[in-house]
Amino acid sequence: MTAAVKKRLRDQYRSLDPVALLAAIRAIQEELGNRVDHRAGQARGPQPAHTSILPATAATFAKTLGSARA
């Protein structure tokens, strides 16, 4: 593996944020659920807009693990 490839991979690794990724996945899942409900004629009505999809702290994030958002 060349030094340039190693550097690119290291830079990419350093940019990864699992907390932000999980928050984005949950937001997208919620949007998908809303769309499925709407198509089925069961629209839940407007859902509250998220001002921030990121937990305030790592402790807040940890408390949400394993819980499903409805």
Contacts in CASP RR format, 6 or more apart in sequence:
PFRMAT RR
TARGET T0000
AUTHOR 0000-0000-0000
METHOD contacts of the structure
MODEL  1
MTAAVKKRLRDQYRSLDPVALLAAIRAIQEELGNRVDHRAGQARGPQPAH
TSILPATAATFAKTLGSARA
19 54 0 8 1.000
19 55 0 8 1.000
19 58 0 8 1.000
19 61 0 8 1.000
20 53 0 8 1.000
20 54 0 8 1.000
22 61 0 8 1.000
23 53 0 8 1.000
23 54 0 8 1.000
23 55 0 8 1.000
24 53 0 8 1.000
26 53 0 8 1.000
26 69 0 8 1.000
27 50 0 8 1.000
27 53 0 8 1.000
29 69 0 8 1.000
30 47 0 8 1.000
30 69 0 8 1.000
34 43 0 8 1.000
34 44 0 8 1.000
34 47 0 8 1.000
37 43 0 8 1.000
37 44 0 8 1.000
55 61 0 8 1.000
55 64 0 8 1.000
END
